[in-house]
Amino acid sequence: MSQHLKGILITVLGVIILSPDAVLIRLADSDGWALLFWRGLSYAIGVSIIVWMMHGSQAMNVCRKIGKGGLLIGFLAGIAAGTFLFAIEYTSIANTLVIISTSPVMIAIIAWIMLKEKVSFVTFMAMAIVFIGIYIVMSESFGGSSFKGDIYALITSIMMGVTFTLTRKYKNIDMIPTNIVGGVVAATIALVFADSLTLTTSAMIYIVATGFILSISFSLIVMAPRYIPAAEVGMIMPLETVLGTLIAWIAINEVPSSSALVGGSIVIVALFFHALYSTKLAKNS
């Protein structure tokens, strides 16, 4: 098997594993803070097991090497874990996944601001098209209760953009352990605000499952750029928006609105062609 094919398969597998995540949160149907605590805790435990399996006796050293930059990435990832969960609580799964799928554009904007990376005209055009799509997705929520969830999803996308940009800044360091920090941060925040951590047995099964889904999927997705360009990973990621929305439609009969379908299609097509352009640019450089 070629390295390139291995990278594609790793990314696709990570995305497929991640796809039921939002539906499982919806099925848990309990207090958001309690869900965030158990999700964060199981996420941290799951990634810890993966790091130990990968590095054995050197696992602690690998965790220490993330440094202050890794702690910051983990902190922001913990915030994103919380805003994602509350996005699912307040708005539709389709809206949440479409808005979060814009994280590649957020990465470009944040890298432009933080790392002074040049942004091509094609990228600016993709940004404009993506924001038009997001406006269409959010248009039905203006003035309604679900608008709050859309904002949470947008914050999640921005947080993901910052964390991925910082991860690129420290690309010579194995940053998988930052996900342990993210899980601990999410659980700690939830512990402060939760009135109770008690969940029903079914809710506990669903939410712990989401924690372990995150552990496996994000470990695979972080690993994939070792084998294929990051832009190519980005080209595959919108698959999660499609699969997650379909699973919600089939499993819990959550039908996406017309604005989510139209705006989401615009966003996904724009992201796909921009990632395709970026991949060809990287291969020719």
DRENPA-3360 file (N, C-alpha, C; in nm, 2 decimals, always signed):
BEGIN
1 = MSQHLKGI = +0.08/-0.12/+0.00/+0.00/+0.00/+0.00/+0.09/+0.13/+0.00 ~ +0.06/+0.22/-0.09/+0.14/+0.34/-0.10/+0.11/+0.43/+0.03 ~ +0.21/+0.52/+0.05/+0.19/+0.62/+0.17/+0.07/+0.71/+0.14 ~ +0.05/+0.75/+0.02/-0.06/+0.84/-0.02/-0.20/+0.77/+0.01 ~ -0.21/+0.65/-0.04/-0.33/+0.57/-0.01/-0.36/+0.55/+0.14 ~ -0.25/+0.52/+0.21/-0.26/+0.50/+0.35/-0.32/+0.63/+0.42 ~ -0.27/+0.75/+0.38/-0.31/+0.87/+0.43/-0.46/+0.90/+0.41 ~ -0.50/+0.87/+0.28/-0.64/+0.88/+0.25/-0.73/+0.79/+0.33;
9 = LITVLGVI = -0.69/+0.67/+0.34/-0.77/+0.57/+0.42/-0.78/+0.61/+0.57 ~ -0.67/+0.65/+0.62/-0.67/+0.70/+0.76/-0.76/+0.81/+0.78 ~ -0.76/+0.91/+0.69/-0.85/+1.03/+0.70/-1.00/+0.99/+0.69 ~ -1.03/+0.90/+0.59/-1.17/+0.86/+0.57/-1.22/+0.78/+0.69 ~ -1.13/+0.69/+0.74/-1.17/+0.61/+0.86/-1.20/+0.71/+0.98 ~ -1.11/+0.81/+1.00/-1.13/+0.90/+1.11/-1.26/+0.98/+1.09 ~ -1.30/+1.02/+0.97/-1.42/+1.09/+0.94/-1.54/+1.00/+0.96 ~ -1.53/+0.88/+0.92/-1.65/+0.79/+0.93/-1.68/+0.76/+1.08;
17 = ILSPDAVL = -1.57/+0.74/+1.16/-1.58/+0.71/+1.30/-1.65/+0.83/+1.37 ~ -1.61/+0.95/+1.32/-1.66/+1.08/+1.39/-1.80/+1.11/+1.35 ~ -1.85/+1.06/+1.24/-1.98/+1.10/+1.19/-2.10/+1.08/+1.28 ~ -2.11/+0.97/+1.36/-2.23/+0.96/+1.45/-2.22/+1.04/+1.58 ~ -2.12/+1.11/+1.60/-2.09/+1.19/+1.73/-2.21/+1.28/+1.77 ~ -2.25/+1.36/+1.67/-2.36/+1.46/+1.70/-2.49/+1.39/+1.74 ~ -2.52/+1.28/+1.67/-2.65/+1.21/+1.69/-2.64/+1.14/+1.83 ~ -2.53/+1.09/+1.87/-2.52/+1.03/+2.01/-2.54/+1.14/+2.12;
25 = IRLADSDG = -2.49/+1.26/+2.09/-2.51/+1.37/+2.19/-2.66/+1.40/+2.20 ~ -2.73/+1.40/+2.08/-2.87/+1.43/+2.08/-2.95/+1.32/+2.15 ~ -2.91/+1.19/+2.13/-2.97/+1.08/+2.20/-2.95/+1.08/+2.35 ~ -2.84/+1.13/+2.39/-2.81/+1.14/+2.54/-2.92/+1.22/+2.61 ~ -2.96/+1.33/+2.54/-3.07/+1.42/+2.59/-3.07/+1.44/+2.74 ~ -2.97/+1.50/+2.79/-2.96/+1.53/+2.93/-2.90/+1.67/+2.95 ~ -2.88/+1.71/+3.08/-2.82/+1.84/+3.11/-2.69/+1.85/+3.04 ~ -2.67/+1.97/+2.97/-2.55/+1.99/+2.89/-2.42/+1.98/+2.97;
33 = WALLFWRG = -2.42/+2.04/+3.09/-2.30/+2.04/+3.17/-2.26/+1.90/+3.22 ~ -2.36/+1.82/+3.25/-2.33/+1.69/+3.29/-2.27/+1.61/+3.18 ~ -2.34/+1.63/+3.06/-2.29/+1.56/+2.94/-2.14/+1.60/+2.91 ~ -2.12/+1.73/+2.92/-1.98/+1.78/+2.89/-1.88/+1.72/+2.98 ~ -1.91/+1.70/+3.11/-1.82/+1.65/+3.21/-1.78/+1.51/+3.17 ~ -1.88/+1.42/+3.14/-1.85/+1.28/+3.11/-1.79/+1.26/+2.98 ~ -1.83/+1.35/+2.88/-1.77/+1.34/+2.75/-1.62/+1.38/+2.75 ~ -1.59/+1.49/+2.83/-1.45/+1.54/+2.84/-1.37/+1.44/+2.91;
41 = LSYAIGVS = -1.42/+1.38/+3.02/-1.35/+1.28/+3.10/-1.31/+1.16/+3.01 ~ -1.41/+1.10/+2.94/-1.39/+0.98/+2.86/-1.30/+1.01/+2.74 ~ -1.31/+1.14/+2.69/-1.22/+1.18/+2.58/-1.07/+1.18/+2.63 ~ -1.05/+1.24/+2.75/-0.91/+1.24/+2.80/-0.86/+1.10/+2.83 ~ -0.94/+1.01/+2.88/-0.90/+0.88/+2.91/-0.87/+0.80/+2.78 ~ -0.96/+0.82/+2.68/-0.94/+0.75/+2.55/-0.81/+0.79/+2.49 ~ -0.78/+0.92/+2.48/-0.66/+0.97/+2.42/-0.54/+0.92/+2.50 ~ -0.55/+0.92/+2.63/-0.44/+0.87/+2.72/-0.40/+0.73/+2.68;
49 = IIVWMMHG = -0.51/+0.64/+2.66/-0.48/+0.50/+2.63/-0.41/+0.49/+2.49 ~ -0.46/+0.58/+2.40/-0.40/+0.57/+2.26/-0.25/+0.62/+2.27 ~ -0.22/+0.72/+2.34/-0.08/+0.77/+2.36/+0.00/+0.66/+2.42 ~ -0.05/+0.60/+2.52/+0.02/+0.49/+2.59/+0.05/+0.37/+2.49 ~ -0.05/+0.34/+2.41/-0.04/+0.23/+2.32/+0.07/+0.26/+2.21 ~ +0.08/+0.39/+2.17/+0.17/+0.43/+2.07/+0.31/+0.45/+2.12 ~ +0.33/+0.49/+2.25/+0.46/+0.52/+2.30/+0.51/+0.44/+2.42 ~ +0.42/+0.36/+2.48/+0.46/+0.28/+2.59/+0.52/+0.36/+2.70;
57 = SQAMNVCR = +0.64/+0.32/+2.75/+0.70/+0.38/+2.86/+0.74/+0.52/+2.84 ~ +0.75/+0.57/+2.71/+0.78/+0.70/+2.68/+0.66/+0.80/+2.67 ~ +0.54/+0.75/+2.70/+0.42/+0.82/+2.69/+0.43/+0.95/+2.77 ~ +0.48/+0.95/+2.90/+0.48/+1.07/+2.98/+0.58/+1.17/+2.92 ~ +0.69/+1.13/+2.87/+0.78/+1.22/+2.80/+0.72/+1.29/+2.68 ~ +0.64/+1.21/+2.60/+0.57/+1.27/+2.49/+0.47/+1.37/+2.53 ~ +0.40/+1.35/+2.64/+0.31/+1.44/+2.70/+0.37/+1.57/+2.74 ~ +0.49/+1.56/+2.81/+0.56/+1.67/+2.86/+0.61/+1.76/+2.75;
65 = KIGKGGLL = +0.64/+1.70/+2.63/+0.70/+1.78/+2.52/+0.61/+1.88/+2.46 ~ +0.48/+1.87/+2.49/+0.39/+1.96/+2.42/+0.41/+2.10/+2.47 ~ +0.47/+2.12/+2.59/+0.50/+2.25/+2.64/+0.38/+2.35/+2.66 ~ +0.42/+2.48/+2.67/+0.31/+2.58/+2.69/+0.22/+2.59/+2.57 ~ +0.28/+2.58/+2.45/+0.20/+2.59/+2.33/+0.10/+2.48/+2.33 ~ +0.13/+2.36/+2.37/+0.04/+2.25/+2.37/-0.07/+2.26/+2.47 ~ -0.03/+2.32/+2.59/-0.13/+2.35/+2.69/-0.24/+2.45/+2.64 ~ -0.19/+2.55/+2.57/-0.28/+2.65/+2.51/-0.37/+2.58/+2.41;
73 = IGFLAGIA = -0.32/+2.50/+2.32/-0.40/+2.43/+2.22/-0.50/+2.34/+2.30 ~ -0.46/+2.27/+2.40/-0.55/+2.19/+2.48/-0.66/+2.27/+2.54 ~ -0.63/+2.38/+2.60/-0.73/+2.47/+2.66/-0.83/+2.51/+2.56 ~ -0.79/+2.56/+2.44/-0.88/+2.60/+2.34/-0.97/+2.49/+2.29 ~ -0.91/+2.37/+2.28/-0.98/+2.25/+2.24/-1.09/+2.21/+2.34 ~ -1.06/+2.24/+2.46/-1.16/+2.21/+2.57/-1.28/+2.31/+2.56 ~ -1.25/+2.43/+2.53/-1.36/+2.53/+2.50/-1.44/+2.49/+2.38 ~ -1.37/+2.44/+2.27/-1.44/+2.40/+2.15/-1.53/+2.28/+2.18;
81 = AGTFLFAI = -1.49/+2.19/+2.27/-1.57/+2.07/+2.30/-1.70/+2.12/+2.37 ~ -1.69/+2.22/+2.45/-1.81/+2.27/+2.52/-1.90/+2.34/+2.42 ~ -1.85/+2.43/+2.34/-1.94/+2.50/+2.25/-2.00/+2.41/+2.14 ~ -1.93/+2.31/+2.10/-1.99/+2.21/+2.01/-2.11/+2.14/+2.07 ~ -2.09/+2.10/+2.19/-2.20/+2.03/+2.26/-2.32/+2.12/+2.27 ~ -2.30/+2.24/+2.31/-2.42/+2.33/+2.33/-2.47/+2.38/+2.20 ~ -2.39/+2.37/+2.09/-2.45/+2.40/+1.96/-2.55/+2.29/+1.92 ~ -2.51/+2.16/+1.95/-2.60/+2.05/+1.92/-2.73/+2.07/+2.00;
89 = EYTSIANT = -2.71/+2.12/+2.13/-2.83/+2.13/+2.22/-2.93/+2.24/+2.17 ~ -2.88/+2.35/+2.11/-2.97/+2.46/+2.07/-3.00/+2.47/+1.93 ~ -2.93/+2.41/+1.84/-2.97/+2.42/+1.69/-2.96/+2.28/+1.63 ~ -2.99/+2.27/+1.50/-3.00/+2.14/+1.44/-2.86/+2.09/+1.41 ~ -2.85/+1.95/+1.40/-2.73/+1.89/+1.37/-2.67/+1.94/+1.24 ~ -2.76/+1.95/+1.14/-2.72/+1.99/+1.00/-2.65/+2.13/+1.01 ~ -2.72/+2.23/+1.08/-2.66/+2.36/+1.09/-2.53/+2.36/+1.16 ~ -2.52/+2.28/+1.27/-2.39/+2.27/+1.35/-2.28/+2.22/+1.26;
97 = LVIISTSP = -2.30/+2.11/+1.19/-2.20/+2.05/+1.11/-2.16/+2.13/+0.99 ~ -2.25/+2.20/+0.93/-2.22/+2.29/+0.82/-2.13/+2.40/+0.86 ~ -2.17/+2.47/+0.97/-2.10/+2.58/+1.02/-1.96/+2.54/+1.07 ~ -1.95/+2.43/+1.13/-1.82/+2.38/+1.18/-1.73/+2.34/+1.06 ~ -1.79/+2.30/+0.95/-1.71/+2.25/+0.84/-1.63/+2.37/+0.78 ~ -1.66/+2.49/+0.82/-1.58/+2.61/+0.77/-1.45/+2.63/+0.84 ~ -1.41/+2.54/+0.92/-1.28/+2.55/+1.00/-1.16/+2.57/+0.90 ~ -1.16/+2.50/+0.79/-1.04/+2.52/+0.70/-1.03/+2.67/+0.66;
105 = VMIAIIAW = -1.14/+2.74/+0.64/-1.14/+2.88/+0.60/-1.09/+2.96/+0.72 ~ -1.14/+2.92/+0.84/-1.10/+2.99/+0.97/-0.95/+2.97/+0.98 ~ -0.90/+2.86/+0.95/-0.75/+2.83/+0.96/-0.68/+2.93/+0.87 ~ -0.73/+2.95/+0.75/-0.66/+3.04/+0.66/-0.66/+3.18/+0.71 ~ -0.77/+3.23/+0.77/-0.78/+3.36/+0.82/-0.69/+3.38/+0.94 ~ -0.70/+3.28/+1.03/-0.62/+3.29/+1.16/-0.47/+3.28/+1.13 ~ -0.43/+3.19/+1.03/-0.29/+3.18/+1.00/-0.24/+3.31/+0.93 ~ -0.33/+3.38/+0.86/-0.30/+3.51/+0.80/-0.27/+3.61/+0.91;
113 = IMLKEKVS = -0.35/+3.61/+1.02/-0.34/+3.70/+1.12/-0.22/+3.67/+1.22 ~ -0.22/+3.54/+1.26/-0.12/+3.50/+1.36/+0.02/+3.47/+1.30 ~ +0.02/+3.40/+1.19/+0.15/+3.35/+1.13/+0.20/+3.44/+1.01 ~ +0.12/+3.54/+0.98/+0.15/+3.62/+0.86/+0.16/+3.55/+0.73 ~ +0.09/+3.44/+0.72/+0.09/+3.36/+0.60/+0.01/+3.43/+0.49 ~ +0.06/+3.42/+0.37/+0.00/+3.49/+0.26/-0.13/+3.41/+0.22 ~ -0.23/+3.49/+0.18/-0.36/+3.42/+0.14/-0.38/+3.46/-0.01 ~ -0.40/+3.35/-0.09/-0.41/+3.37/-0.23/-0.55/+3.43/-0.27;
121 = FVTFMAMA = -0.56/+3.48/-0.39/-0.69/+3.53/-0.43/-0.80/+3.43/-0.44 ~ -0.76/+3.30/-0.47/-0.85/+3.19/-0.48/-0.90/+3.16/-0.34 ~ -0.82/+3.17/-0.24/-0.86/+3.15/-0.10/-0.96/+3.26/-0.05 ~ -0.93/+3.38/-0.09/-1.02/+3.49/-0.06/-1.16/+3.47/-0.12 ~ -1.16/+3.42/-0.25/-1.28/+3.39/-0.31/-1.36/+3.28/-0.25 ~ -1.28/+3.18/-0.20/-1.35/+3.06/-0.13/-1.41/+3.11/+0.00 ~ -1.34/+3.20/+0.07/-1.39/+3.25/+0.19/-1.52/+3.33/+0.17 ~ -1.52/+3.41/+0.07/-1.64/+3.49/+0.04/-1.76/+3.39/+0.01;
129 = IVFIGIYI = -1.74/+3.29/-0.07/-1.85/+3.20/-0.11/-1.89/+3.12/+0.02 ~ -1.79/+3.08/+0.10/-1.83/+3.00/+0.22/-1.91/+3.09/+0.32 ~ -1.88/+3.22/+0.33/-1.95/+3.30/+0.42/-2.09/+3.33/+0.37 ~ -2.11/+3.33/+0.24/-2.24/+3.34/+0.18/-2.33/+3.22/+0.22 ~ -2.26/+3.10/+0.20/-2.33/+2.98/+0.24/-2.37/+2.98/+0.39 ~ -2.28/+3.02/+0.47/-2.31/+3.02/+0.62/-2.42/+3.12/+0.65 ~ -2.42/+3.23/+0.58/-2.53/+3.33/+0.60/-2.67/+3.26/+0.57 ~ -2.67/+3.19/+0.45/-2.79/+3.12/+0.41/-2.83/+3.01/+0.52;
137 = VMSESFGG = -2.74/+2.94/+0.57/-2.76/+2.84/+0.67/-2.83/+2.90/+0.80 ~ -2.77/+3.01/+0.84/-2.81/+3.08/+0.96/-2.93/+3.17/+0.94 ~ -2.97/+3.20/+0.82/-3.08/+3.29/+0.79/-3.21/+3.26/+0.86 ~ -3.25/+3.13/+0.86/-3.37/+3.09/+0.92/-3.37/+3.10/+1.08 ~ -3.25/+3.11/+1.13/-3.24/+3.12/+1.28/-3.24/+3.26/+1.34 ~ -3.23/+3.36/+1.25/-3.22/+3.50/+1.30/-3.34/+3.53/+1.39 ~ -3.32/+3.57/+1.51/-3.43/+3.61/+1.60/-3.49/+3.49/+1.67 ~ -3.45/+3.37/+1.64/-3.51/+3.25/+1.70/-3.41/+3.19/+1.80;
145 = SSFKGDIY = -3.46/+3.09/+1.87/-3.38/+3.03/+1.98/-3.26/+2.95/+1.92 ~ -3.28/+2.90/+1.80/-3.17/+2.82/+1.74/-3.05/+2.90/+1.70 ~ -3.07/+3.04/+1.69/-2.96/+3.12/+1.65/-2.85/+3.11/+1.76 ~ -2.88/+3.09/+1.88/-2.78/+3.08/+1.99/-2.69/+2.96/+1.96 ~ -2.75/+2.85/+1.91/-2.68/+2.73/+1.88/-2.59/+2.75/+1.76 ~ -2.64/+2.83/+1.66/-2.55/+2.86/+1.54/-2.43/+2.94/+1.59 ~ -2.45/+3.03/+1.68/-2.33/+3.11/+1.73/-2.23/+3.02/+1.80 ~ -2.28/+2.92/+1.88/-2.19/+2.83/+1.95/-2.11/+2.75/+1.84;
153 = ALITSIMM = -2.18/+2.71/+1.73/-2.11/+2.64/+1.63/-2.01/+2.72/+1.56 ~ -2.04/+2.85/+1.54/-1.94/+2.94/+1.48/-1.82/+2.96/+1.57 ~ -1.84/+2.97/+1.70/-1.73/+2.98/+1.80/-1.65/+2.85/+1.79 ~ -1.71/+2.74/+1.78/-1.64/+2.61/+1.77/-1.55/+2.61/+1.65 ~ -1.60/+2.66/+1.54/-1.52/+2.66/+1.41/-1.40/+2.76/+1.43 ~ -1.42/+2.87/+1.50/-1.31/+2.96/+1.52/-1.21/+2.90/+1.61 ~ -1.25/+2.84/+1.72/-1.16/+2.77/+1.81/-1.08/+2.66/+1.74 ~ -1.15/+2.59/+1.66/-1.08/+2.48/+1.58/-0.97/+2.54/+1.49;
161 = GVTFTLTR = -1.01/+2.66/+1.43/-0.91/+2.73/+1.34/-0.79/+2.77/+1.41 ~ -0.81/+2.82/+1.54/-0.69/+2.86/+1.62/-0.61/+2.74/+1.66 ~ -0.67/+2.64/+1.70/-0.60/+2.52/+1.75/-0.52/+2.45/+1.64 ~ -0.58/+2.44/+1.52/-0.51/+2.38/+1.41/-0.39/+2.47/+1.36 ~ -0.41/+2.60/+1.37/-0.31/+2.69/+1.33/-0.19/+2.68/+1.42 ~ -0.22/+2.67/+1.55/-0.11/+2.66/+1.65/-0.04/+2.52/+1.64 ~ -0.12/+2.42/+1.61/-0.06/+2.29/+1.59/+0.04/+2.29/+1.47 ~ +0.00/+2.36/+1.37/+0.10/+2.38/+1.25/+0.22/+2.45/+1.30;
169 = KYKNIDMI = +0.20/+2.55/+1.39/+0.32/+2.63/+1.43/+0.42/+2.54/+1.51 ~ +0.37/+2.44/+1.58/+0.45/+2.34/+1.65/+0.45/+2.20/+1.58 ~ +0.46/+2.21/+1.45/+0.45/+2.08/+1.37/+0.55/+1.98/+1.40 ~ +0.67/+2.02/+1.46/+0.77/+1.92/+1.49/+0.75/+1.84/+1.62 ~ +0.64/+1.88/+1.69/+0.61/+1.81/+1.82/+0.48/+1.73/+1.80 ~ +0.48/+1.61/+1.86/+0.36/+1.53/+1.86/+0.25/+1.59/+1.95 ~ +0.15/+1.65/+1.89/+0.05/+1.72/+1.96/-0.08/+1.64/+1.99 ~ -0.07/+1.51/+1.97/-0.19/+1.43/+2.01/-0.22/+1.44/+2.16;
177 = PTNIVGGV = -0.12/+1.45/+2.25/-0.15/+1.46/+2.39/-0.23/+1.59/+2.42 ~ -0.23/+1.69/+2.33/-0.31/+1.81/+2.36/-0.46/+1.78/+2.38 ~ -0.50/+1.67/+2.32/-0.64/+1.63/+2.33/-0.67/+1.58/+2.47 ~ -0.57/+1.53/+2.54/-0.59/+1.49/+2.68/-0.62/+1.62/+2.76 ~ -0.54/+1.72/+2.73/-0.56/+1.85/+2.80/-0.70/+1.90/+2.77 ~ -0.74/+1.89/+2.64/-0.87/+1.94/+2.60/-0.99/+1.87/+2.68 ~ -0.97/+1.74/+2.69/-1.08/+1.67/+2.76/-1.08/+1.70/+2.91 ~ -0.97/+1.72/+2.97/-0.96/+1.76/+3.11/-1.02/+1.90/+3.13;
185 = VAATIALV = -0.98/+1.99/+3.04/-1.04/+2.13/+3.05/-1.19/+2.13/+3.04 ~ -1.24/+2.06/+2.94/-1.39/+2.05/+2.92/-1.46/+1.99/+3.05 ~ -1.40/+1.89/+3.10/-1.46/+1.82/+3.22/-1.45/+1.92/+3.34 ~ -1.34/+1.99/+3.36/-1.32/+2.08/+3.47/-1.42/+2.20/+3.47 ~ -1.44/+2.26/+3.35/-1.54/+2.37/+3.33/-1.68/+2.32/+3.36 ~ -1.71/+2.20/+3.31/-1.84/+2.14/+3.34/-1.86/+2.11/+3.49 ~ -1.76/+2.07/+3.56/-1.76/+2.04/+3.70/-1.80/+2.17/+3.78 ~ -1.75/+2.28/+3.73/-1.78/+2.41/+3.80/-1.93/+2.45/+3.79;
193 = FADSLTLT = -1.98/+2.43/+3.67/-2.12/+2.48/+3.64/-2.23/+2.38/+3.65 ~ -2.20/+2.25/+3.66/-2.30/+2.15/+3.66/-2.37/+2.14/+3.80 ~ -2.50/+2.14/+3.80/-2.58/+2.12/+3.92/-2.57/+1.98/+3.97 ~ -2.56/+1.89/+3.88/-2.55/+1.74/+3.91/-2.48/+1.67/+3.79 ~ -2.40/+1.57/+3.83/-2.33/+1.49/+3.73/-2.40/+1.36/+3.70 ~ -2.52/+1.34/+3.76/-2.59/+1.22/+3.74/-2.66/+1.21/+3.61 ~ -2.64/+1.10/+3.54/-2.70/+1.07/+3.41/-2.77/+0.93/+3.42 ~ -2.87/+0.92/+3.33/-2.94/+0.79/+3.32/-2.84/+0.69/+3.26;
201 = TSAMIYIV = -2.86/+0.56/+3.27/-2.77/+0.46/+3.21/-2.75/+0.48/+3.06 ~ -2.87/+0.50/+2.99/-2.86/+0.51/+2.85/-2.78/+0.64/+2.81 ~ -2.81/+0.75/+2.88/-2.74/+0.87/+2.85/-2.59/+0.86/+2.87 ~ -2.55/+0.79/+2.98/-2.41/+0.76/+3.01/-2.34/+0.68/+2.90 ~ -2.41/+0.58/+2.85/-2.36/+0.50/+2.74/-2.33/+0.58/+2.62 ~ -2.43/+0.66/+2.58/-2.42/+0.75/+2.46/-2.30/+0.85/+2.47 ~ -2.30/+0.91/+2.59/-2.20/+1.02/+2.60/-2.06/+0.97/+2.62 ~ -2.04/+0.86/+2.69/-1.91/+0.80/+2.70/-1.86/+0.75/+2.56;
209 = ATGFILSI = -1.96/+0.70/+2.49/-1.92/+0.65/+2.35/-1.87/+0.77/+2.27 ~ -1.93/+0.89/+2.28/-1.88/+1.01/+2.20/-1.74/+1.04/+2.24 ~ -1.71/+1.03/+2.37/-1.57/+1.06/+2.42/-1.47/+0.97/+2.35 ~ -1.50/+0.84/+2.34/-1.41/+0.74/+2.28/-1.40/+0.76/+2.13 ~ -1.52/+0.80/+2.07/-1.52/+0.83/+1.92/-1.43/+0.94/+1.89 ~ -1.43/+1.05/+1.97/-1.34/+1.16/+1.95/-1.20/+1.12/+1.97 ~ -1.17/+1.03/+2.07/-1.03/+0.99/+2.09/-0.97/+0.92/+1.97 ~ -1.05/+0.83/+1.91/-1.00/+0.75/+1.80/-0.99/+0.84/+1.67;
217 = SFSLIVMA = -1.10/+0.91/+1.64/-1.11/+0.98/+1.52/-1.01/+1.10/+1.51 ~ -1.00/+1.18/+1.61/-0.90/+1.29/+1.61/-0.76/+1.24/+1.61 ~ -0.73/+1.13/+1.67/-0.60/+1.07/+1.67/-0.56/+1.03/+1.52 ~ -0.66/+0.97/+1.45/-0.64/+0.93/+1.31/-0.62/+1.06/+1.22 ~ -0.71/+1.16/+1.25/-0.70/+1.28/+1.16/-0.57/+1.36/+1.18 ~ -0.53/+1.36/+1.31/-0.40/+1.43/+1.33/-0.28/+1.35/+1.27 ~ -0.29/+1.22/+1.26/-0.19/+1.14/+1.21/-0.18/+1.15/+1.05 ~ -0.30/+1.17/+0.99/-0.31/+1.16/+0.84/-0.21/+1.25/+0.77;
225 = PRYIPAAE = -0.18/+1.38/+0.81/-0.09/+1.47/+0.74/+0.05/+1.42/+0.73 ~ +0.08/+1.31/+0.80/+0.22/+1.25/+0.79/+0.23/+1.18/+0.65 ~ +0.12/+1.15/+0.59/+0.12/+1.07/+0.47/+0.06/+1.14/+0.35 ~ -0.02/+1.24/+0.37/-0.08/+1.32/+0.26/-0.08/+1.47/+0.30 ~ -0.08/+1.56/+0.20/-0.09/+1.70/+0.23/-0.21/+1.74/+0.32 ~ -0.19/+1.84/+0.41/-0.29/+1.88/+0.50/-0.42/+1.93/+0.42 ~ -0.39/+1.99/+0.30/-0.50/+2.04/+0.21/-0.59/+1.92/+0.17 ~ -0.52/+1.81/+0.14/-0.60/+1.69/+0.10/-0.68/+1.63/+0.22;
233 = VGMIMPLE = -0.63/+1.64/+0.34/-0.71/+1.60/+0.45/-0.83/+1.69/+0.46 ~ -0.81/+1.82/+0.44/-0.92/+1.92/+0.44/-1.02/+1.89/+0.34 ~ -0.98/+1.83/+0.22/-1.07/+1.80/+0.11/-1.17/+1.69/+0.16 ~ -1.12/+1.60/+0.24/-1.20/+1.48/+0.28/-1.29/+1.52/+0.40 ~ -1.25/+1.61/+0.49/-1.32/+1.64/+0.61/-1.47/+1.68/+0.59 ~ -1.51/+1.76/+0.49/-1.65/+1.79/+0.47/-1.74/+1.66/+0.46 ~ -1.68/+1.55/+0.43/-1.76/+1.42/+0.43/-1.83/+1.40/+0.56 ~ -1.77/+1.45/+0.67/-1.84/+1.43/+0.80/-1.97/+1.51/+0.81;
241 = TVLGTLIA = -1.97/+1.63/+0.74/-2.10/+1.71/+0.74/-2.21/+1.63/+0.67 ~ -2.17/+1.57/+0.56/-2.27/+1.49/+0.48/-2.32/+1.37/+0.56 ~ -2.22/+1.29/+0.61/-2.25/+1.17/+0.68/-2.33/+1.19/+0.81 ~ -2.28/+1.29/+0.88/-2.35/+1.33/+1.01/-2.49/+1.37/+0.99 ~ -2.52/+1.45/+0.89/-2.65/+1.50/+0.86/-2.74/+1.38/+0.81 ~ -2.69/+1.29/+0.73/-2.76/+1.18/+0.68/-2.80/+1.08/+0.80 ~ -2.70/+1.06/+0.89/-2.73/+0.97/+1.01/-2.84/+1.03/+1.09 ~ -2.83/+1.17/+1.11/-2.94/+1.23/+1.19/-3.07/+1.22/+1.13;
249 = WIAINEVP = -3.07/+1.23/+0.99/-3.20/+1.22/+0.92/-3.26/+1.08/+0.93 ~ -3.17/+0.98/+0.92/-3.22/+0.84/+0.92/-3.24/+0.79/+1.06 ~ -3.15/+0.82/+1.15/-3.16/+0.76/+1.29/-3.26/+0.83/+1.38 ~ -3.27/+0.96/+1.37/-3.36/+1.03/+1.46/-3.46/+1.12/+1.39 ~ -3.47/+1.10/+1.26/-3.57/+1.18/+1.18/-3.55/+1.33/+1.19 ~ -3.43/+1.38/+1.20/-3.40/+1.52/+1.21/-3.37/+1.57/+1.07 ~ -3.48/+1.62/+1.00/-3.47/+1.66/+0.86/-3.40/+1.80/+0.85 ~ -3.30/+1.81/+0.77/-3.23/+1.94/+0.76/-3.33/+2.04/+0.69;
257 = SSSALVGG = -3.32/+2.17/+0.73/-3.40/+2.27/+0.67/-3.35/+2.30/+0.52 ~ -3.44/+2.36/+0.44/-3.40/+2.40/+0.31/-3.28/+2.49/+0.30 ~ -3.27/+2.58/+0.40/-3.16/+2.67/+0.41/-3.03/+2.60/+0.44 ~ -3.04/+2.50/+0.53/-2.92/+2.42/+0.56/-2.87/+2.34/+0.44 ~ -2.97/+2.29/+0.36/-2.93/+2.21/+0.25/-2.87/+2.30/+0.14 ~ -2.93/+2.41/+0.11/-2.88/+2.50/+0.01/-2.74/+2.56/+0.05 ~ -2.74/+2.62/+0.17/-2.62/+2.68/+0.22/-2.51/+2.58/+0.25 ~ -2.55/+2.46/+0.30/-2.45/+2.36/+0.32/-2.39/+2.31/+0.19;
265 = SIVIVALF = -2.47/+2.30/+0.09/-2.41/+2.26/-0.04/-2.31/+2.36/-0.10 ~ -2.34/+2.48/-0.08/-2.25/+2.59/-0.13/-2.12/+2.58/-0.05 ~ -2.13/+2.57/+0.08/-2.01/+2.56/+0.17/-1.92/+2.44/+0.13 ~ -1.98/+2.32/+0.12/-1.91/+2.20/+0.09/-1.84/+2.20/-0.04 ~ -1.92/+2.25/-0.15/-1.86/+2.25/-0.28/-1.74/+2.35/-0.28 ~ -1.76/+2.47/-0.22/-1.65/+2.57/-0.21/-1.53/+2.51/-0.14 ~ -1.55/+2.44/-0.03/-1.44/+2.39/+0.05/-1.37/+2.28/-0.03 ~ -1.44/+2.20/-0.10/-1.39/+2.08/-0.18/-1.30/+2.14/-0.29;
273 = FHALYSTK = -1.35/+2.23/-0.37/-1.27/+2.28/-0.48/-1.15/+2.36/-0.43 ~ -1.16/+2.43/-0.32/-1.05/+2.51/-0.27/-0.94/+2.41/-0.22 ~ -0.98/+2.30/-0.15/-0.89/+2.20/-0.11/-0.82/+2.13/-0.23 ~ -0.90/+2.11/-0.33/-0.84/+2.05/-0.45/-0.74/+2.14/-0.52 ~ -0.77/+2.27/-0.52/-0.67/+2.37/-0.57/-0.55/+2.37/-0.49 ~ -0.56/+2.37/-0.35/-0.45/+2.37/-0.26/-0.36/+2.25/-0.27 ~ -0.43/+2.13/-0.29/-0.35/+2.01/-0.31/-0.26/+2.01/-0.44 ~ -0.32/+2.06/-0.55/-0.25/+2.07/-0.67/-0.13/+2.17/-0.66;
281 = LAKNS = -0.16/+2.28/-0.59/-0.05/+2.38/-0.57/+0.06/+2.32/-0.49 ~ +0.03/+2.24/-0.38/+0.13/+2.18/-0.30/+0.22/+2.08/-0.38 ~ +0.15/+2.00/-0.47/+0.22/+1.90/-0.54/+0.31/+1.97/-0.65 ~ +0.28/+2.09/-0.70/+0.36/+2.15/-0.80/+0.47/+2.24/-0.74 ~ +0.46/+2.26/-0.61/+0.57/+2.35/-0.55/+0.69/+2.27/-0.52;
% end
